[in-house]
Amino acid sequence: MIKDILSEKIKNLPLNQFGFIDPNIIDFSQEVRGMCEVNRCGKYGTNWQCPPAVGTVDERRRECLLYSDALLFNTVTAIEDSLDFEGMTTAGVEHTRLSFVIRDMMNELTGDYLLLGAGGCTICGRCAYLDNEPCRNPGSTTASMEACGINVVDLCPKTGFKFINGPDTVTYFSLILFNEGENYG
């Protein structure tokens, strides 16, 4: 029932693709998590939703596999070229906004879900993690799929999603895990 209602609610959003998948097909990889550990994005050790604070790959795998269903979705945005970091950032912000729109829809349907997004949390200017304090916005933050060790590139062929959507584009993915049999409302 959640799938039907959610499909109807999101069909007019500016998503490139969306579909429901079985969480058991998701590969979790320490190698993917290793990209976080070499700090390519500069977020490692800076917030509660990035490694190491987000937990281990095994912990995140166990958490994700508590759910019976998942909604995978992506957005594709045209950018000037492969060095258009401003365009990539703007596209990432818009993707996160859409992820939160869908999160709000999930709040209406079930209270038991997990949203994984693209990139580290950016809600606070300075994360409380840096001050050894608890998160100031629990329930509003999200870890990235990659921080959890999810290999998005390998997930795409299993699900019919495209990871590369042409030259001068950037593609972002999010995943919402939930239990179809839960109460909705």
N, C-alpha and C positions, 0 to 999 in steps of 0.2 A: 504494500500500500504506500509506504514512504516513497518507493521508487516512482510510482505513477504520479503521485502528487508533486514530487520534486521535479520530475521531467517536465510536467506542465508549467511549473513555476519558472524554470530556468530556460525554457526553449527560446524565449525572445531576448535573452541576454546576449551581449556581443562576445560569445565564446566561439572559438574555432571548432572545437570538438568537445563532446562530453559523452560519457557512457558509464554503465555500471559494470564493475568487475568483481571477481572473486579475490579477496585479499590473499588467498593461498597461492596465487600465481606470482606474487610480488617477491622478487629476489632482494635480500638484504645482504649488503656486502661491506666488509671492513675496508676494502679497497676504495669504494666510493667515499666512505667516511674519511679515508686517508687524505682526500682532497681538502677536506676541512682542516685536517691537522697540519697540512703544509701552509695553511692560512692564505690561500689565493685571494680570498675576498676581504681579508683583514678583519674578520669578525670572530675568529677563534679566540676563546677565552674572554670575550667581551660582553656576553649577555646570556640570560637564562635559557634561551632557545637555540643556542649554538653549542657545539662541543667545547669543552668537556661537560658543561653544566647540564646539557640536555639528556645525558645518560648514555649508556653504551648501546651499540648496535643490537646486541642480544636483548637488552631491556626494551628497546623500542620495538623490536620484532615481536616480542611477547605481547606488548601492549596493543600493537596493530592487529595481531591475530586473535584478539578477544572479540573482534567484530566479524560479522558474517558477510557484510557487503561493503562495497566502496564505490563512490562516485569519483571518476577521474575526469578532469577537464583541463583544457588549455586555451590560451589566447595567443594569437600571432599578430605582431605589430611590425609594420614597415619602418625601417630605419634608413638613415642616409648611406651608411656603409658599415663594415665590420668594426670600425673604430668609433662609431657613434655612441659613446658611453652615456651621453646625456639622453639620447633616444632610448637606450636600453633601460636606463634608470626610470625614465618616465613610463615606459611600458611596464616595468616591474611594479611601480606604484599603482598603476591602473589594474593590473592583474590582481594585486593584493586587495584592492578595493572591491573588485568583483568577488574574490574569495570570501570577503567579509559579508557581502550581500547574501551570498549563498549560505554562509554560516548563520546569518540571521534567520533565513528561511528554515534551516535545520533546527534552530531554537524553537520555532513554532511547531515543529513536527516531533521532535524527540530531544530530550536533554542529554542523551547518551550518544556522543559521537566524538570523533577526533579529526580535526582539520590539520593537514600538513600542507604547507605552501611552498613558495619559491623564495629562497633567500632568507636571511636571518631576520629576526624581529627588529622593527624600527619604530615601535610605538613611542618609546621614551627617548628623549634626547641623550640621556645618559642612563644606561641600565643600572638598576640597583645591584646587579651581580658584581659590578666593579667596586662597590662599597660593602660587599659581603652582607647585603641585606636581601630580604625576600622580594620577589617580583611585586611591583606596585600595581600591576594590571592582570592578575591571574584570570584566566578565562577569556581574555581578549588577545592573547598572544598566540603565536603559532611557530612551530619549528618547521624547517624546510624538509622536504622529502629526502634530500641528500644528507642532511645532518643526521637523519635516522638510518642512513645507509642504503636507501632505496636507489637502485640503479634505474633511473628513468629511461635512459637510452635502451636498455634491454627490455624494459616493460612495454615500450611502444609497439614492437612487432607482435607481441603477445595479445595486444588489445586493439590493433588496427589503427592506433594513433600514429601520426607522423611527428618525428622529432625535428627534422629539418624541413622547413616549409618554404624553401626558395631563397635566392640570394637577397641580401639586404633586408632580412627579417629577423626578429627575435621571438622565440617561443618560450612561454612559461607554463608550468604545470602545477596543479594542486590536486589534492586527494582528500576526500572526506570519507572516513570509515564510520560505519553505523551498523546497527542490528535491525534488519527489516521487520522482525517480529515485535519490536518494542512498541509501547503505546505512543500514539501520536495525537496531536491535538487541536 
